[in-house]
Amino acid sequence: MQQHNTLSPIARRDFVKASAIAGGGLLLSALFPSSNATAATKGTQVFAPNFYIKIASDGLVTIISKNPEIGQGIKTSLPMIIAEELEVPWQNVTVEQAGLVLGLKGWQGAGGSGATPSHYTDFRKVGAVGRTMLEKAASQKWNVPASECQADQGFVKHAASRKKLAYKDLVDIAAKLEVPDPDSVTLKDPKTFKLLGRRITGVDNRAIVTGQPLFGIDQNHDGLLYAAFVRSPVFGGKPRSANLDTIKRMTGIVDAFIVEGTEDAFGLRPGIAIVARDTWTTFKAQQSLQVLWENDSASEHNSLLYQEKARELASQSGNELRSDGNVTAVLGSASEVVEATYEYPFLSHTNLEPQNTTALYKDGVMQIWSPTQNAINGHGLVKELFHLEDDKVKIDMTRIGGGFGRRLMSDFICEAAAIAHKLEGTPVKVTWTREQDMQHDYYRAAGWHHFKGTVDEEGKVSAWYDHFVTFGLNSDESTGRGANMSSDEFPIRFLENARLEQTIINTNVPMGWWRAPGSCAIAFATQGFIDELAEAAKRDSLQFRLDLLGPDREVPPGGDRGPVFNSGRMKGVLRLAAEKAGWGRKLPKGSGQGIAFHFSHLGYVAVVAEVTVAPSGALTVNKLIAGVDVGPIVNLSGAENQVQGSMIDALNAAWQQEITIEGGRVRQTNFDDNPMLRIAQSPKVEVHFDQSDNPPTGLGEPAFPPTTPAIANAIFAATGIRVRSMPFSKTDLSWS
């Protein structure tokens, strides 16, 4: 059984010292952690050719997991890539989680479905370097050419003499060899892979189901105190005064004080800190806290007012993002123009594990233990807040109980650091309540799409117009995080006449990266309106999409910026999903199929949804079938998990969730008024991969965007009712 420990961040000067003792070398801008020095001086020789690999003379093989584990399976899949090229049996590998390491090549975070595509080739080289050195060590021991030595599942073999040596018997020689240039080593032929593409259980699975303390919220240290951080219910509000003396007199309370905070909406916000002997006491104390907040009036920030403003803008023009051909002329001469408005609300991330962080400030060093997706961001903010040097801020990355982009922001890290800094020498854990988590999020941006379109006599799209209304944080000139729309958004690149405009509404609501930022909602609108145009053309919606994509080709981005769109790959997953779903077969009255696709984070995904709607309007989503092309699959079990999770998450968000604003604050407080999908509501999910030879891409997000429109289109097929707004529960689906 694999063991999984957490490594503390390692200072750069420690890398050099460790390398000299352990015999390691430089690779990808980092050396092996200083923990090896201890092992080496105790007599256990360690072969450490680079930061990621340790092979000890006792046979223990350790692979370092660089990026934080957020449920996306990266703590398993990235080490698998190294193990494949290193030629070690997976059951012999122990995976260790690294802390933040400054200077390490590549982003040490989780988000954007980028870990696999950005590390795949480099990590193959990491493993191949180790394998090459072990083969050379064997060649020296046998006095034969290295080309005659072949690594194979923890051994090096010499075919001619039938000799073989275990890796552990080669550690002493390999540790003294010069590390080769990673670009010079030979990578394995993928046809010979023994590990990649198989189903591999997550390395933390057993620990999770047995309740081991892996998560940030599980942190426990000697002398630990517990803290709450209370913000203004109105975004941007600051505390003027509070009944702190009353709070301090409560049983179990250690301290309570005002934190001035900063103006940075993504850093340390102003608020009240409450410190106690246990978390429950901090929660109870919040109920007795009375605060006079500044800037407590924000009546203009209201969801109903935003809705009215968006309706007014429907008949107006916005700022031009892109204009191809002559949309105005084509629409003006068309015999029929289809018009529709699609809308979607703000959404919370609703992580199962609320925001939390543990911090200790001692001897001028800020040590942090946090479930963060973006440790380097937290490091920079804390360093700036307290004027610390780089090596005086250390972050251990715990396992994360759900992120979906929320933990790319580091406000909760700043809160823990601020309290720990005031209580120097004492570790402090900040834990949010569910209500705080929901009301102080960085939300998925709401938006509206005012569409006009038409089809020609051949039943093809001849003009497309989209006036996109979105939000800016305290601005009507720039969009909030995740609130923008690409000028290449499908189907823009595939039409002769297309126009995209944008208008920004000023809001005080902080927005942030959400699962499949932007496209998680935009696809609902664009793929829904494509279905409406197919209906106007009286054509099958699958064939309509295939024709819209046109011949198999690579379509470059506008201005040569952004990803290339491969129409052949998208058509491939459309056909795959349709085939597996039995597209077009006759269904009972009240049941229907819908289809949609989206190109997101370099992944090509199509989804077919099957639903049943009772005459009363009760919705049942029976099945979701996905066709997916993200190149070769690293871990089949993890890949299926990510696609299944994305589709269920999309259904959850679309069916019944929304965040509404009243007086500059969030109205929803918990799962009673912002419900989560229940097990009984979950459909059967099928995932089918079209494993191409293209470079692998990430999977945490691409399946989310097409799921929502596929369900909405299926509802129309079942009832004739077009769902143009989320959550779906607000649309009357009753029919007769």
Buried (B, 14 or more C-beta within 10 A) or exposed (E): EBEBEBBBBBBEEBBEBBBEBBBBBBBBEBBBBBBBBEBBEEEBBBBBBBBBBBBBBEEBBBBBBBBBBBBBBBBBBBBBBBBBBBBBEBEBBBBBBBBBBBEBBBBBBBBBBBBBBBBBBBBBBBBBBBBBBBBBBBBBBBEBEBEBBBBEEBBBBBEEEEBBBEBBBBBBBBBEBEBBEBEEBEEBEEEEBBBBBBEBEBBBEEBBEEEEEBBBBBBEBEEBBBBBBBBBBBBBBBBEEBBBEBBBEBEEBBBBBBBEBBEEBBBBBBBBBBBBBEBEBBBBBBEEBEBEBBBBEBEEBBBEBBBEBBBEBEEEEBEEBBBBBBBBEBBEEBEEBBBBBBBBBBBBBBBEBBBBBBBBBEEEEBBBBBBBBBBBBBBBBBBBBBEBEEBBBBBBBBBBBBBBBBBBBBBBBBBBBBBBBBBEEBBBBBBBBBBBBBBBBBBBBBBBBBBBBBBEEEBBBBBBBBBBBBBBBBEEEEBBBBBBBBBBBBBBBBBEBBBBBBBBBBBBBBBBBBBBBBBBBBBBBBBBBBBBBBBBBEBBBBBBBBBBBEEEEEBBBBEEEEBEBBBBBBBBBBBBBBEBBEBEEEBEEBBBBBBBBBBBBBBBBBBBBBBBBBEEBEBBBBBBBBBBBBBBBBBBBBBBBBBBBBBBBBBBBBBBBBBBBBBBBBBBBBEEEBBEBEEEBBBEBBBBBBBBEBEBBBBBBBBBBBBBBBBBBBBBBBBEBBBBBBBBBEBEBEBE
